[in-house]
Amino acid sequence: MFMNSDNAGPAHPKVMAAVTRENEGWQGSYGADAAMARVTATVRELFEAPEAAVYLVATGTAANVLALATLTQPFQTIFCAPAAHIHEDECNAPEFYTGGAKLTLVGSGDKLTPEALEASIAGEEMRGVHGPQRGPVALTQTTELGRVYTVAEVEALCGVAKSYGLPVYLDGARFANALAALNCTPADMTWRAGVDALSLGGTKNGCLGVEAVIFFDPARAWEFELRRKRGAHLFSKHRYLSAQMEAYLEDGLWLDCARTANSRCARLADGLRGLDGVSFLHDPQANALFARLPREMHRRLFAAGAEYHLWGVPDSEVEREGGPLLSRMVCDWSLPESAVDRFVGIARG
């Protein structure tokens, strides 16, 4: 009943086997390995982008901040949601790697709207040399609250950005979960909609630790390579990153894992829906559920060994008297249906 985070699950056996195979013999270093050439070809085919530049790093933070640094000047601002990972969970790494660019928070939640984005962008560059200049728009797919931007929503937001000549970056740490939920093509959700650069997450969805950074305009490639090296994120034994990503993308494993995680989350939601005192922040759209549960229900679940996070309050709050508490439950590819059913059974009492 482990639903703390999809970061905490195991790597998929096929990924582990690929790393073991790659451990035989010698390969070129720093990305000059044969597996990386195959990864690049596969990504280009999946995204229908034959000239896309493809790079691998080991963490989502590295992917986000190196990509944004490539798209952003130090005197610019990055437009993002208040709940964006780059704002709440990266210890000011975007500001550090961009050389001081700031973040402008748009709206009040986890998703941007075209109207709020338009107002925020229009509100900058009003003070000439004294104020921040307009920089890229950063989207998160899925959002930090587990919601999914539809293709039409991505298109609308990109349209606003393009009207000001601004690039768009998509933080896709859970891109596969969103793609599985929407049942669209990778191209439709990215460059066809107006996205310029993307991080394609693997770590949360069955890999040991690898994220792909994709630039649909290869003119950005060399600067990213320099920033990756200068930022200490170029692996010498790069083939172990390549092996993970190759196995992840091979035969649709990445989407199979995402569909399984999404399915477990839907099963969890179906089991909790309608129980006395239970309500959802919103209907789950991918692999994360935000649910308010009565405190006694939380206590039963925690006592039985369930692991998940309370959201917005310390864990000690569950022992106090009061109303329902909001929690976050995240399902990964390895969570068995039996664990979900046990969780629901305990919740039902």
C-alpha positions as CSV (number, residue, x, y, z in Angstrom):
1,M,0.0,0.0,0.0
2,F,2.8,2.3,-0.9
3,M,1.4,5.5,-2.5
4,N,3.9,8.1,-1.2
5,S,5.4,8.8,-4.6
6,D,6.0,7.3,-8.0
7,N,9.7,8.2,-7.4
8,A,9.8,5.5,-4.7
9,G,8.8,2.5,-6.8
10,P,11.2,0.0,-8.3
11,A,12.8,0.1,-11.7
12,H,11.1,-2.1,-14.3
13,P,12.9,-5.5,-14.8
14,K,13.3,-4.7,-18.5
15,V,15.2,-1.5,-17.6
16,M,17.3,-3.3,-15.1
17,A,18.1,-6.0,-17.7
18,A,19.1,-3.4,-20.3
19,V,21.5,-1.8,-17.9
20,T,23.1,-5.2,-17.1
21,R,23.5,-5.9,-20.9
22,E,25.0,-2.5,-21.4
23,N,27.6,-3.4,-18.7
24,E,29.4,-5.8,-21.0
25,G,32.5,-4.6,-22.9
26,W,33.4,-1.0,-23.9
27,Q,31.4,1.8,-25.4
28,G,32.1,5.4,-26.3
29,S,31.7,7.9,-23.4
30,Y,29.9,11.2,-22.8
31,G,27.0,10.3,-25.1
32,A,29.0,8.7,-27.9
33,D,27.6,5.2,-27.2
34,A,25.7,3.2,-29.7
35,A,22.6,3.0,-27.5
36,M,22.3,6.8,-27.5
37,A,22.2,6.9,-31.2
38,R,19.3,4.4,-31.1
39,V,17.6,6.5,-28.5
40,T,17.8,9.6,-30.6
41,A,16.4,7.7,-33.6
42,T,13.6,6.3,-31.5
43,V,12.6,9.7,-30.0
44,R,12.6,11.3,-33.4
45,E,10.4,8.6,-34.8
46,L,7.9,8.7,-31.8
47,F,7.6,12.5,-32.0
48,E,7.6,12.6,-35.7
49,A,10.4,15.1,-35.5
50,P,13.4,14.0,-37.6
51,E,15.7,16.8,-36.7
52,A,15.0,17.0,-33.0
53,A,18.0,17.2,-30.7
54,V,17.8,14.7,-27.9
55,Y,19.9,14.6,-24.7
56,L,19.8,12.6,-21.5
57,V,20.4,13.7,-17.9
58,A,19.9,11.8,-14.6
59,T,17.4,14.0,-12.8
60,G,14.2,15.9,-13.5
61,T,15.6,19.0,-11.9
62,A,18.6,18.9,-14.2
63,A,16.3,18.5,-17.2
64,N,14.2,21.4,-16.2
65,V,16.8,23.9,-15.3
66,L,19.3,23.2,-18.1
67,A,16.5,23.4,-20.7
68,L,15.2,26.6,-19.2
69,A,18.6,28.1,-19.0
70,T,19.0,27.4,-22.7
71,L,15.8,29.2,-23.5
72,T,16.2,32.1,-21.0
73,Q,18.4,35.2,-20.7
74,P,19.4,36.2,-17.1
75,F,17.4,39.4,-17.3
76,Q,14.2,37.7,-18.3
77,T,11.4,36.1,-16.3
78,I,9.9,32.6,-16.8
79,F,6.1,32.4,-16.6
80,C,4.8,29.4,-14.7
81,A,2.0,28.3,-12.4
82,P,2.4,28.9,-8.6
83,A,2.3,25.1,-8.1
84,A,4.9,24.4,-10.7
85,H,7.7,22.1,-9.7
86,I,10.3,24.7,-10.8
87,H,8.8,27.1,-8.3
88,E,8.0,24.9,-5.3
89,D,10.4,21.9,-5.4
90,E,13.8,22.8,-7.0
91,C,15.5,25.0,-4.3
92,N,15.8,28.0,-6.7
93,A,17.8,25.9,-9.2
94,P,16.1,27.6,-12.2
95,E,17.3,31.0,-11.0
96,F,20.8,29.6,-10.3
97,Y,21.2,27.9,-13.7
98,T,19.7,30.7,-15.7
99,G,22.1,33.2,-14.0
100,G,19.4,35.0,-12.1
101,A,16.3,35.0,-14.3
102,K,13.2,35.3,-12.1
103,L,9.9,33.4,-12.1
104,T,6.6,35.1,-12.6
105,L,3.7,33.1,-11.1
106,V,0.6,33.1,-13.3
107,G,-2.8,32.6,-11.8
108,S,-3.4,30.9,-8.5
109,G,-3.4,27.1,-9.1
110,D,-1.6,24.3,-10.9
111,K,-2.8,25.1,-14.4
112,L,-2.3,28.1,-16.5
113,T,-5.2,29.7,-18.4
114,P,-4.7,31.7,-21.6
115,E,-6.4,34.7,-20.0
116,A,-4.1,34.7,-16.9
117,L,-1.1,34.1,-19.1
118,E,-1.9,36.9,-21.4
119,A,-2.4,39.3,-18.5
120,S,0.9,38.3,-16.9
121,I,2.9,38.6,-20.1
122,A,1.4,41.9,-21.0
123,G,2.2,43.2,-17.5
124,E,5.9,42.7,-18.0
125,E,8.3,45.0,-20.0
126,M,6.4,48.0,-18.8
127,R,9.4,49.5,-17.0
128,G,12.0,49.3,-19.8
129,V,15.5,48.6,-18.6
130,H,14.4,48.6,-15.0
131,G,12.2,45.6,-15.1
132,P,12.4,41.9,-16.1
133,Q,12.1,41.1,-19.7
134,R,9.6,38.5,-21.0
135,G,11.0,35.0,-21.2
136,P,9.7,31.5,-21.8
137,V,6.4,30.0,-20.7
138,A,6.8,26.8,-18.6
139,L,4.0,24.2,-18.4
140,T,3.9,21.0,-16.3
141,Q,2.3,17.9,-17.8
142,T,0.8,16.4,-15.7
143,T,0.5,19.2,-13.2
144,E,1.7,19.0,-9.6
145,L,-2.0,18.3,-8.6
146,G,-2.3,15.5,-11.0
147,R,-4.3,17.2,-13.7
148,V,-3.7,17.0,-17.4
149,Y,-3.6,19.8,-20.0
150,T,-5.6,18.8,-23.1
151,V,-4.0,19.2,-26.5
152,A,-6.4,22.2,-27.1
153,E,-5.3,23.8,-23.8
154,V,-1.6,23.4,-24.7
155,E,-2.3,24.9,-28.1
156,A,-4.1,27.9,-26.6
157,L,-1.3,28.6,-24.1
158,C,1.3,28.2,-26.8
159,G,-0.7,30.6,-29.0
160,V,-0.5,33.3,-26.3
161,A,3.3,32.7,-25.9
162,K,3.9,32.8,-29.7
163,S,1.9,36.0,-30.0
164,Y,4.7,37.6,-27.9
165,G,7.5,35.6,-29.6
166,L,8.2,33.6,-26.5
167,P,9.3,29.9,-26.4
168,V,7.4,27.3,-24.5
169,Y,9.0,24.6,-22.3
170,L,7.0,21.5,-21.1
171,D,8.1,19.8,-17.9
172,G,7.1,16.2,-18.8
173,A,8.3,14.4,-15.7
174,R,4.9,12.5,-16.0
175,F,4.5,13.1,-19.7
176,A,3.8,9.4,-20.3
177,N,0.9,9.4,-17.8
178,A,-0.6,12.4,-19.6
179,L,-0.2,10.9,-23.0
180,A,-1.8,7.6,-21.8
181,A,-4.7,9.6,-20.3
182,L,-5.3,11.7,-23.5
183,N,-4.6,8.9,-26.0
184,C,-3.0,11.4,-28.4
185,T,0.3,11.3,-30.2
186,P,3.5,12.8,-28.7
187,A,3.7,15.2,-31.6
188,D,0.2,16.4,-31.0
189,M,0.9,17.3,-27.4
190,T,4.2,19.0,-28.1
191,W,5.6,20.6,-31.3
192,R,2.4,20.6,-33.2
193,A,0.8,22.5,-30.3
194,G,3.7,25.0,-30.2
195,V,6.0,23.5,-27.6
196,D,9.7,24.2,-28.3
197,A,11.4,22.0,-25.7
198,L,10.4,19.1,-23.5
199,S,11.6,16.9,-20.7
200,L,10.5,13.3,-21.2
201,G,10.5,11.7,-17.8
202,G,11.6,8.2,-17.1
203,T,12.5,8.1,-13.4
204,K,8.9,8.3,-12.1
205,N,7.7,5.6,-14.5
206,G,10.0,2.6,-14.3
207,C,13.6,3.8,-14.8
208,L,16.5,4.0,-12.4
209,G,17.2,7.6,-13.1
210,V,17.0,9.2,-16.5
211,E,15.2,12.0,-18.3
212,A,15.3,13.0,-21.9
213,V,15.5,16.7,-23.0
214,I,14.2,17.3,-26.4
215,F,14.6,20.4,-28.5
216,F,12.4,20.5,-31.6
217,D,14.6,23.2,-33.0
218,P,18.1,21.8,-33.3
219,A,19.6,25.3,-33.3
220,R,19.4,25.1,-29.5
221,A,21.4,21.9,-29.3
222,W,25.0,23.2,-28.9
223,E,24.1,25.7,-26.2
224,F,22.4,22.9,-24.2
225,E,25.4,20.7,-24.6
226,L,27.7,23.4,-23.2
227,R,25.3,24.1,-20.3
228,R,25.0,20.4,-19.5
229,K,28.8,20.1,-19.3
230,R,29.3,23.3,-17.5
231,G,26.5,22.4,-15.0
232,A,28.2,19.0,-14.2
233,H,25.4,16.9,-15.7
234,L,27.2,15.2,-18.5
235,F,27.8,11.6,-17.5
236,S,31.1,10.0,-18.6
237,K,29.6,6.5,-18.6
238,H,26.6,7.8,-20.4
239,R,25.7,4.4,-21.8
240,Y,23.9,3.5,-18.6
241,L,21.5,6.4,-19.1
242,S,21.1,5.4,-22.7
243,A,20.3,1.8,-21.8
244,Q,17.5,2.9,-19.5
245,M,15.9,5.2,-22.0
246,E,16.2,2.7,-24.8
247,A,14.5,-0.1,-22.8
248,Y,11.9,2.4,-21.5
249,L,10.8,3.4,-25.1
250,E,11.2,-0.1,-26.7
251,D,7.9,-1.8,-27.6
252,G,5.9,0.9,-25.8
253,L,7.0,0.0,-22.3
254,W,6.8,3.6,-21.2
255,L,3.1,3.8,-22.1
256,D,2.4,0.4,-20.7
257,C,3.8,1.5,-17.3
258,A,1.9,4.8,-17.5
259,R,-1.4,3.1,-18.3
260,T,-0.9,0.7,-15.4
261,A,-0.2,3.5,-13.0
262,N,-3.2,5.5,-14.3
263,S,-5.4,2.4,-14.0
264,R,-4.4,1.8,-10.4
265,C,-5.2,5.4,-9.6
266,A,-8.7,5.1,-11.2
267,R,-9.3,1.8,-9.3
268,L,-8.4,3.6,-6.0
269,A,-10.7,6.5,-6.8
270,D,-13.6,4.2,-7.7
271,G,-13.1,2.4,-4.3
272,L,-13.1,5.6,-2.3
273,R,-15.7,7.4,-4.2
274,G,-19.0,7.7,-2.2
275,L,-17.6,6.8,1.2
276,D,-18.8,8.9,4.1
277,G,-16.7,11.9,4.6
278,V,-14.5,11.4,1.5
279,S,-14.3,14.0,-1.2
280,F,-11.8,14.6,-4.1
281,L,-10.0,17.9,-4.8
282,H,-10.8,17.0,-8.4
283,D,-11.5,13.7,-10.3
284,P,-8.1,12.0,-10.9
285,Q,-6.9,12.3,-14.5
286,A,-3.7,10.3,-14.4
287,N,-1.8,8.6,-11.6
288,A,-2.3,11.0,-8.7
289,L,-5.3,11.3,-6.4
290,F,-5.9,14.2,-4.0
291,A,-8.6,13.1,-1.6
292,R,-10.0,14.5,1.7
293,L,-10.5,11.7,4.2
294,P,-11.9,11.7,7.8
295,R,-9.1,11.7,10.4
296,E,-10.3,8.4,11.8
297,M,-9.9,6.9,8.3
298,H,-6.4,8.3,8.0
299,R,-5.5,6.8,11.4
300,R,-6.8,3.4,10.3
301,L,-4.9,3.4,7.1
302,F,-1.6,4.6,8.7
303,A,-1.9,2.0,11.5
304,A,-2.3,-0.7,8.8
305,G,0.9,0.4,7.1
306,A,-0.5,2.5,4.2
307,E,2.0,5.1,3.1
308,Y,0.9,8.3,1.5
309,H,1.2,12.0,2.2
310,L,-1.1,14.5,3.9
311,W,-1.2,17.6,1.8
312,G,-0.6,21.0,3.2
313,V,-0.5,19.9,6.9
314,P,2.0,18.0,9.0
315,D,1.5,14.3,9.6
316,S,0.9,15.0,13.3
317,E,-2.3,16.8,12.4
318,V,-4.0,13.4,11.9
319,E,-4.0,12.8,15.6
320,R,-5.9,16.0,16.4
321,E,-9.7,16.3,16.4
322,G,-11.2,18.2,13.4
323,G,-12.5,17.8,9.9
324,P,-11.2,15.8,7.0
325,L,-7.6,16.2,5.9
326,L,-6.4,16.4,2.3
327,S,-4.0,13.8,1.2
328,R,-2.0,12.9,-2.0
329,M,-1.8,9.3,-3.2
330,V,0.4,8.5,-6.2
331,C,0.3,5.2,-8.0
332,D,3.3,3.9,-9.9
333,W,3.6,1.0,-12.5
334,S,4.5,-1.6,-9.8
335,L,1.5,-1.1,-7.5
336,P,-0.6,-4.3,-7.5
337,E,-4.4,-4.2,-7.7
338,S,-4.4,-6.2,-4.4
339,A,-2.7,-3.4,-2.6
340,V,-5.3,-0.9,-3.9
341,D,-8.1,-3.2,-2.9
342,R,-6.6,-3.7,0.6
343,F,-6.3,0.1,1.0
344,V,-9.9,0.6,0.0
345,G,-11.0,-2.2,2.3
346,I,-9.3,-0.6,5.3
347,A,-10.7,2.8,4.4
348,R,-14.2,1.3,4.4
349,G,-13.6,-0.1,7.9
